[in-house]
Each structure stands twice: as structure tokens, then as C-alpha cells.
């Protein structure tokens, strides 16, 4: 029996960003870490929210032990997709590069600029071509002009407005390697690129999710704005302490927002297919 068959009712996968390590679920169960063709799948918590099956995992592990450049996104996403989840809701702490973005604001990311390096950013990397399985998976060139699901963003925007949140319907995020924060010169360059946000984990996560056929919406929360303002004000500076303080304060809002989005998504929502269904099926079946 496959993971998807054993957990056929799991519809949503939720990945918690920095400081967001739990979600209040009914019928809660914890799946221990396990092996996969892509490395170790971390612990995943399953349960129900508004009657919908949900699988939750913190991106950085318990206690934020895994730095951004060491997150095994392939194993995490493959493990979540194998449980049957087809809708992915990810959360991120982000820096604001636009004066309109204030600390504590929510942003529904719509575009990405990749400045990461040396990260495993595809399941089809030349070493794992599924040769001999008869499915012809081979090398895949992912259509990725729109990294996130537009319909889900619209649903999420309406849901968060209903909560009275200050939420922006779109934002371009430049994804840097981390774990260090950007220099002032880099921040100026990022703004010149057209970025309004800066983050360390949205890639390769979003591209891998797209290869797996997830419908994906990303909820970012602005934790600092010092790179936009060019100051070292202690109230807005980009430090780990600042990020975790803002995220800790935002926990109830994040939980309520994730809950509202899940409740608002219509049953049966599916994204447009980016890769052929048989390719995705072969990827989910593959055991290395």
C-alpha cells in the first residue's frame, strides 16, 4: 500500500516557515521520519481542519535546526505529496524591500527571482531519470512563468481580508542563499531587479512543488524593513532575533490565516498540469 492509499483523505500540505512549528489539528497523528529516494523525509503531523485532511511539517525542523541552504526540499515535498496532498500552503518570514510593506504585513507571493546556488532544484537531475520503468519520464523542462496558483492567491486574499488582516495580493520575492542576510548594496540591487521581498527558502521549494503537481499558495509575513529604509534602527533591523520575535507574535494570526484559507478552498481544486500526469505518477511511485 502506498502512502497516498494509506492517507487517502489528506488534501492539504502545510509547510511552516521560521518559528511556525505547529498547527492545531483534530484527529492528530505523527508520522515518524522515514527514508525516501531523496533522503530522509522529516516528521509529519496529520489531522483534520474544517473537516479537511491536512499534513503539516516545519520547514526547518523542530527548534529551527536546519538552515535555509540545508533544507531537503525534495524529500519533504515528495513525502507530503505521497500522503495524497494536492494543495500546498507554505509560509515564510520575509524582508520588505518596498516602503508600502510594513512589519507584520502578509503578502501572497506571486513571482520569484532565484539567487540561490548549489541546491537540488529538480527531481529530474540526470541521475534519476526513471530509466527502464516504461513511463518515459526522462529530462523535464518545467513551465514556471507563474510559480504560484493564481486562483488560490485570490481565494487566500479574500479569506485574509475577511479576518481583517493587512494583506497584499501579490509580491515578487528574491530568494537568496542564506543563512546570512543581504548587504545594503545587495538590497538596492534586488529592488532594481523589481523585487519587493527577500527570502531564503521559497526556492527550490516552489519549483519542486510544481514538478510534483501541487496547487501552491505562499503566505509570507514581513518581519523587517531595514534594507528598504537604509537604516539600522533596532526596531526594524534584519536580525535573527527580530525575525523570531515578529514570528512569535504573529503565531495566532498565522494559524488563523492558514485555517481560513483551508476553509475557503473549494473541494476538488486542481492546478493546470505543468508536466504530463504519467510523469508525475512515475515520480511518486519511484523508489530509487
Secondary structure as UniProt FT lines:
FT   HELIX           3..6
FT   TURN            7..9
FT   STRAND          10..16
FT   TURN            18..19
FT   STRAND          26..31
FT   STRAND          34..36
FT   TURN            37..38
FT   STRAND          39..41
FT   STRAND          44..49
FT   TURN            50..51
FT   STRAND          52..58
FT   TURN            59..64
FT   HELIX           68..70
FT   HELIX           73..82
FT   TURN            83..84
FT   STRAND          87..96
FT   TURN            99..100
FT   TURN            103..104
FT   STRAND          106..108
FT   STRAND          111..115
FT   TURN            131..132
FT   HELIX           150..162
FT   TURN            163..164
FT   STRAND          167..168
FT   STRAND          172..176
FT   HELIX           184..193
FT   STRAND          197..199
FT   HELIX           202..211
FT   TURN            212..213
FT   STRAND          215..224
FT   HELIX           226..229
FT   TURN            234..236
FT   HELIX           240..264
FT   TURN            267..268
FT   HELIX           277..285
//
